[in-house]
Structure formats: structure tokens, C-alpha cells
Amino acid sequence: MNKKSRGYVIKRGAIKFWRQKEIQLFALAGVVYLLIFSILPMFGIILAFKSYKITSGVAGIFTSEWVGLKYFKEFFSDYRFPELLRNTIAISTLKMIFAFPFPILLAVLISECKNKVFKRVVQTVSYLPNFISWVLVYGISSALLAQSSGVINEILVKLGIVSQGIPFLTDPDYFWGMAVVLSIWKSSGWWAIIFLAAIAGIDSTLYEAASIDGAGRLKRIWHITLPGIKGSIVTVLILSIGSFLGGGMVGSNFEQSFLMGNTVNNATSEIIQTYAFKMGMAQGRFSYATAVDLIQSMISIILVIISNFVAKKISGEGLF
């Protein structure tokens, strides 16, 4: 390409950019956001390999003593490591098993509803909890599930079902189930929107042809609806597996465990994320906390790669 042609291409690109300036500004804002909050903080990863103290300031990130894998070894040898790993995997697995299919089921049920008013009401009511913070969810659950003054326990006692209130919020045996139920309630409606959009994109003539051939509603769902949204299901599944240790598609394990965990149910509520947070913020061991979080991030990346590979082999669908 000669100099004249290059100048023409640059001029044409500049004109096109100027015509799209509003859209380009929106895109630029997203790039700046990612740069500030996602790219630049990546330099802090080196803290996991250094003996950093907060008194060293920003310069200490680069000047602190290099200790290699010291903090990784310390975490793996910590007496609480098996318990933390068990709780993290157990909560995430339960959410994956029970919470992942729920938005798909909800989307299918909403799409099959013929009453448009009822359909809109259900859809609105189901996704509104997504906009409620976990702090408010904790307040609501405390009002409902508190052992002595909770609404549910008062009803159970008055009906004679139990003689005294059930310790939903303090008994370690109830924490995992409570975490899963609250996550389903909070996030399922929001994720159902993705599957509803995918269902709306399915060719309606397929349903008409199936009805003419005598296929009932369940057969149409099984042979048309579910295969039609397979791509969306696989994509969401891979993303969920990638954030598996953090709670997947139905909410943050950290926020739940941090807010609803206490000294009584600590045996089942303490997870790797809350442990790292307490080590970093409460005890000032920033290097150790960084190492713990880095381990979790590395596992998540590996899970994404494996799940994408398996999904491609089984269904032919994947992220990359």
C-alpha cells in the first residue's frame, strides 16, 4: 500500500469514527473501566510471591522481599484447608445441581403460559429479587428464619409442627441448604431472561408442524424448545463452571458466607473467599491472602478450559 492509499484509508476511518462518535465513546468508557478495574490490578498478583507489608506503600509491591511459593505451601498445610475446600466445593456443587436447571425450567414454563398478563407478572416478580443486595436478603431471611422471633418459626410453633423454633441461621446443618434456596430465589428469574430470549428466537413453524403431526406439549418442549436453546444452555453452563468456586450463576458464595456465617455455623459457612478476606483485611496478611485468591483463580481458569473442551466434544457448542 502506497502513501496516498494509506492516507485515504486513515482519512476514511477518521470520518467513520467521527460519525459514530457517540457509540465509540460508550465503547471507550467500557475499555477504560476494564483497564482500571481489571487490567491494572493484575500487577498486584506478584504480592503472592513477596513478603509485602502495608507500611511499604505502593512501592513495596515491587521492592518487598521475594519469597516464592512460601504462602501457597502455607495455605495447603493449614489445618483448616480441608474444611475450607469442602465447604467451598459443597456449596458450589449444590448450587450447580439444584440452581442451574431452575432458570431453564422457569423460562420454559413462562414461555408455555398463554395468559399474557399472568406471564408478565410472573416474569417481573421472578427477576426483581436480583436487584436486592445480599445485605437486604440477609435482613429479610433474619426476619423470616430467626429462631425466637422469625415469622416462619412462629407459624410452625403455633401450628404445633415443632415445639420450639428451628435454628435455621445458626445450626451448621442448615447453612448449605439455606444458601442454595436463597440463591435460587434471588437469581433464577434474572437468568431465565437469557433462556426466554433464546426460546423467542426459535422458529414458530416448528411448533406448528409438530402440533399437526400430533406432538403434545411435553414432546414439543423436549424435541424443539430444549434443542433450540442448547447453545445458550452450554454457554451459561461454561460460565457457571468457570465461576464455580465463587457460586456460579446464582450468586456470590462470598457475600452469603460473610453475611450469614457466624461463630456457631462457622464449620460449614467458612469458605476460601471469606478466609482470604479475613486474612487480608483483618490480619493484614495481604501477600498470603493474594496467594489464596490466586489459587482459586487458577482453578477457575482450568475449569473453564476443561468445561469448554468437554462441551465441544459432547454437543459441538462452546465459547472458543
C-alpha positions as CSV (number, residue, x, y, z in Angstrom):
1,M,0.0,0.0,0.0
2,N,1.5,3.3,-1.1
3,K,1.5,6.6,0.9
4,K,-1.5,8.0,-0.9
5,S,-3.6,4.9,-0.3
6,R,-2.6,4.8,3.3
7,G,-3.7,8.4,3.8
8,Y,-7.0,7.7,2.1
9,V,-7.7,4.7,4.4
10,I,-6.8,6.7,7.5
11,K,-9.0,9.7,6.4
12,R,-11.9,7.3,5.7
13,G,-11.5,5.7,9.1
14,A,-11.4,9.0,10.9
15,I,-14.6,10.1,9.1
16,K,-16.4,6.9,10.0
17,F,-15.1,7.2,13.6
18,W,-16.5,10.8,13.9
19,R,-19.9,9.7,12.5
20,Q,-20.0,7.0,15.2
21,K,-18.6,9.2,18.0
22,E,-21.4,8.6,20.5
23,I,-21.1,4.8,20.1
24,Q,-17.3,5.0,20.2
25,L,-17.4,7.0,23.5
26,F,-19.6,4.3,25.0
27,A,-17.1,1.7,23.9
28,L,-14.2,3.8,25.2
29,A,-15.9,4.0,28.6
30,G,-16.1,0.3,28.8
31,V,-12.4,-0.1,27.8
32,V,-11.3,2.4,30.4
33,Y,-13.4,0.6,33.1
34,L,-11.8,-2.7,32.2
35,L,-8.3,-1.1,32.2
36,I,-8.7,0.5,35.7
37,F,-10.6,-2.3,37.5
38,S,-9.5,-5.4,35.7
39,I,-6.1,-5.0,33.9
40,L,-4.1,-2.7,36.2
41,P,-5.0,-4.6,39.4
42,M,-3.4,-7.7,37.8
43,F,0.0,-6.3,38.7
44,G,-0.9,-7.0,42.3
45,I,-0.6,-10.7,41.7
46,I,3.1,-10.5,42.4
47,L,2.2,-9.9,46.1
48,A,1.5,-13.6,46.3
49,F,5.2,-14.2,45.8
50,K,6.5,-11.4,48.0
51,S,6.6,-10.6,51.8
52,Y,4.6,-7.4,51.5
53,K,3.6,-5.1,54.4
54,I,1.1,-2.3,54.0
55,T,3.6,0.1,55.6
56,S,5.7,-0.3,52.5
57,G,3.2,1.5,50.3
58,V,2.7,1.1,46.6
59,A,6.5,0.9,46.1
60,G,6.6,-2.1,48.4
61,I,4.8,-4.1,45.7
62,F,8.0,-4.1,43.7
63,T,10.6,-3.8,46.4
64,S,9.4,-6.3,49.0
65,E,11.4,-9.5,49.6
66,W,10.7,-12.3,47.1
67,V,9.6,-15.5,49.0
68,G,8.4,-17.6,46.0
69,L,5.8,-20.3,46.9
70,K,6.0,-19.8,50.6
71,Y,2.4,-18.7,51.1
72,F,1.0,-21.3,48.7
73,K,2.6,-24.0,50.8
74,E,1.4,-22.4,54.0
75,F,-2.2,-22.4,52.8
76,F,-2.1,-26.1,51.6
77,S,-0.6,-27.1,55.0
78,D,-3.1,-25.0,57.1
79,Y,-5.2,-27.2,59.4
80,R,-8.4,-25.5,58.1
81,F,-7.6,-26.2,54.4
82,P,-9.6,-29.4,54.1
83,E,-12.6,-27.8,55.8
84,L,-12.5,-24.7,53.7
85,L,-12.1,-26.7,50.5
86,R,-15.0,-29.0,51.5
87,N,-17.4,-26.1,52.2
88,T,-16.4,-24.2,49.0
89,I,-16.9,-27.2,46.8
90,A,-20.0,-28.5,48.6
91,I,-21.9,-25.1,48.4
92,S,-20.9,-24.6,44.8
93,T,-21.8,-28.2,43.8
94,L,-25.2,-28.0,45.4
95,K,-25.9,-24.7,43.6
96,M,-24.8,-26.2,40.3
97,I,-27.0,-29.3,40.8
98,F,-30.2,-27.6,42.0
99,A,-29.9,-24.0,40.9
100,F,-28.6,-24.3,37.3
101,P,-31.7,-26.2,35.9
102,F,-34.2,-23.9,37.7
103,P,-33.9,-20.9,35.4
104,I,-34.3,-23.2,32.3
105,L,-37.4,-24.7,33.8
106,L,-38.8,-21.3,34.8
107,A,-38.1,-20.0,31.3
108,V,-39.9,-22.9,29.7
109,L,-42.9,-22.6,32.0
110,I,-43.2,-18.9,31.3
111,S,-42.9,-19.4,27.5
112,E,-45.7,-22.0,27.6
113,C,-48.0,-19.7,29.6
114,K,-50.8,-18.4,27.2
115,N,-52.2,-15.7,29.6
116,K,-50.0,-12.7,28.7
117,V,-50.9,-10.7,31.8
118,F,-50.1,-13.5,34.1
119,K,-46.9,-14.2,32.1
120,R,-45.7,-10.7,32.5
121,V,-46.5,-10.6,36.2
122,V,-44.6,-13.8,36.9
123,Q,-41.6,-12.7,34.8
124,T,-41.4,-9.4,36.6
125,V,-41.8,-10.8,40.1
126,S,-39.3,-13.5,39.4
127,Y,-36.4,-11.3,38.3
128,L,-37.0,-8.4,40.8
129,P,-35.1,-10.2,43.6
130,N,-31.9,-10.0,41.5
131,F,-31.8,-6.2,42.2
132,I,-31.9,-6.8,46.0
133,S,-28.5,-6.7,47.6
134,W,-27.4,-9.7,49.7
135,V,-27.4,-7.4,52.8
136,L,-31.1,-6.9,52.4
137,V,-31.6,-10.6,51.6
138,Y,-29.8,-11.3,54.9
139,G,-32.2,-8.9,56.7
140,I,-35.2,-10.5,55.2
141,S,-34.1,-14.0,55.9
142,S,-33.3,-13.0,59.6
143,A,-36.8,-11.6,59.9
144,L,-38.3,-14.8,58.5
145,L,-36.0,-17.5,59.9
146,A,-34.8,-16.2,63.3
147,Q,-35.2,-19.0,65.9
148,S,-37.1,-17.0,68.5
149,S,-38.8,-14.2,66.6
150,G,-38.8,-15.3,62.9
151,V,-42.2,-15.4,61.2
152,I,-41.7,-19.0,59.9
153,N,-40.8,-20.4,63.3
154,E,-43.7,-18.6,65.0
155,I,-46.1,-20.1,62.5
156,L,-44.5,-23.6,62.9
157,V,-44.7,-23.4,66.7
158,K,-48.3,-22.1,66.7
159,L,-49.4,-24.9,64.3
160,G,-47.8,-27.4,66.6
161,I,-45.5,-28.7,64.0
162,V,-42.4,-28.0,66.2
163,S,-42.2,-27.4,69.9
164,Q,-39.5,-24.7,69.6
165,G,-38.0,-22.6,66.8
166,I,-35.7,-24.2,64.4
167,P,-32.2,-22.6,64.3
168,F,-32.0,-22.0,60.6
169,L,-29.4,-19.3,60.9
170,T,-27.1,-20.8,63.5
171,D,-27.2,-24.6,63.0
172,P,-24.3,-25.7,60.7
173,D,-26.5,-28.4,59.3
174,Y,-28.9,-25.9,57.7
175,F,-26.4,-23.5,56.2
176,W,-25.8,-25.2,52.8
177,G,-29.5,-25.8,52.1
178,M,-30.3,-22.2,53.1
179,A,-27.6,-20.8,50.8
180,V,-28.9,-22.8,47.8
181,V,-32.6,-21.9,48.4
182,L,-31.8,-18.2,48.8
183,S,-29.6,-18.2,45.7
184,I,-32.4,-19.8,43.6
185,W,-34.9,-17.3,44.8
186,K,-32.6,-14.3,44.2
187,S,-31.1,-15.1,40.8
188,S,-33.2,-17.6,38.8
189,G,-35.6,-15.0,37.4
190,W,-32.8,-12.9,36.0
191,W,-31.0,-15.8,34.3
192,A,-34.4,-17.0,33.0
193,I,-34.4,-13.9,30.8
194,I,-31.5,-15.3,28.7
195,F,-33.3,-18.6,28.1
196,L,-36.6,-16.8,27.3
197,A,-34.8,-14.7,24.7
198,A,-33.3,-17.9,23.2
199,I,-36.8,-19.5,23.1
200,A,-38.2,-16.5,21.4
201,G,-35.7,-17.0,18.6
202,I,-37.0,-20.5,17.8
203,D,-38.9,-20.7,14.5
204,S,-42.6,-20.9,15.4
205,T,-43.3,-23.0,12.3
206,L,-41.5,-25.9,14.0
207,Y,-44.1,-25.9,16.8
208,E,-47.0,-25.7,14.3
209,A,-45.6,-28.6,12.3
210,A,-45.1,-30.6,15.4
211,S,-48.7,-29.9,16.5
212,I,-50.0,-31.0,13.1
213,D,-48.0,-34.3,13.5
214,G,-49.8,-34.9,16.8
215,A,-46.9,-34.0,19.2
216,G,-48.1,-32.9,22.6
217,R,-46.8,-30.0,24.7
218,L,-44.1,-32.1,26.5
219,K,-42.8,-33.6,23.3
220,R,-42.6,-30.1,21.7
221,I,-40.6,-28.9,24.7
222,W,-38.3,-31.9,24.6
223,H,-37.7,-32.1,20.9
224,I,-37.9,-28.4,19.9
225,T,-37.6,-26.0,22.8
226,L,-34.7,-27.6,24.6
227,P,-32.6,-28.3,21.5
228,G,-33.3,-24.8,20.3
229,I,-31.8,-23.2,23.4
230,K,-28.9,-25.7,23.6
231,G,-26.3,-23.0,22.6
232,S,-27.5,-20.7,25.4
233,I,-27.5,-23.6,28.0
234,V,-24.0,-24.6,27.1
235,T,-22.7,-21.0,27.2
236,V,-24.2,-20.3,30.6
237,L,-23.0,-23.7,31.9
238,I,-19.4,-23.0,30.9
239,L,-19.6,-19.5,32.5
240,S,-21.1,-21.1,35.6
241,I,-18.3,-23.7,35.8
242,G,-15.7,-21.0,35.4
243,S,-17.1,-19.2,38.4
244,F,-17.9,-22.5,40.2
245,L,-15.8,-21.8,43.3
246,G,-17.4,-18.3,43.5
247,G,-21.0,-19.5,43.4
248,G,-21.6,-19.9,39.7
249,M,-24.6,-18.3,38.0
250,V,-26.8,-17.9,41.1
251,G,-24.9,-15.6,43.3
252,S,-21.8,-14.9,45.4
253,N,-20.7,-17.5,47.8
254,F,-18.6,-14.9,49.5
255,E,-21.4,-12.5,50.3
256,Q,-23.7,-15.3,51.6
257,S,-21.0,-16.8,53.7
258,F,-19.7,-13.5,55.0
259,L,-23.1,-12.1,55.9
260,M,-24.8,-15.3,57.1
261,G,-21.8,-17.0,58.6
262,N,-21.2,-16.7,62.4
263,T,-19.2,-18.4,65.1
264,V,-21.9,-21.0,65.6
265,N,-22.2,-22.2,61.9
266,N,-18.6,-21.5,61.0
267,A,-17.9,-25.1,60.4
268,T,-20.0,-25.1,57.3
269,S,-20.1,-21.4,56.3
270,E,-16.4,-20.5,56.2
271,I,-15.1,-20.8,52.6
272,I,-11.9,-20.0,50.8
273,Q,-13.0,-16.5,49.8
274,T,-14.1,-15.4,53.3
275,Y,-10.9,-16.9,54.7
276,A,-8.8,-14.9,52.3
277,F,-10.7,-11.8,53.1
278,K,-10.2,-12.2,56.8
279,M,-6.5,-13.0,56.4
280,G,-6.0,-9.9,54.3
281,M,-8.3,-7.3,55.8
282,A,-8.5,-8.4,59.5
283,Q,-4.9,-9.7,60.0
284,G,-3.1,-7.6,57.4
285,R,-1.6,-10.6,55.6
286,F,-2.0,-9.2,52.1
287,S,0.6,-11.5,50.5
288,Y,-0.9,-14.6,52.0
289,A,-4.5,-13.6,51.0
290,T,-3.4,-12.8,47.5
291,A,-1.8,-16.3,47.2
292,V,-5.1,-17.9,48.4
293,D,-7.2,-15.9,45.9
294,L,-4.7,-16.7,43.1
295,I,-5.1,-20.4,43.7
296,Q,-8.8,-20.1,43.4
297,S,-8.5,-18.0,40.2
298,M,-6.1,-20.6,38.6
299,I,-8.6,-23.4,39.4
300,S,-11.4,-21.4,37.8
301,I,-9.4,-20.9,34.6
302,I,-8.7,-24.6,34.4
303,L,-12.3,-25.4,34.9
304,V,-13.4,-23.0,32.1
305,I,-10.9,-24.7,29.6
306,I,-12.0,-28.2,30.6
307,S,-15.7,-27.5,30.5
308,N,-15.4,-25.8,27.1
309,F,-13.4,-28.8,25.8
310,V,-16.0,-31.3,27.1
311,A,-18.9,-29.2,25.8
312,K,-17.5,-29.1,22.4
313,K,-16.9,-32.8,22.3
314,I,-20.4,-33.6,23.5
315,S,-22.6,-31.0,21.9
316,G,-20.4,-29.2,19.4
317,E,-21.1,-25.9,21.2
318,G,-18.5,-23.9,23.1
319,L,-17.2,-20.4,23.9
320,F,-13.9,-20.8,22.0
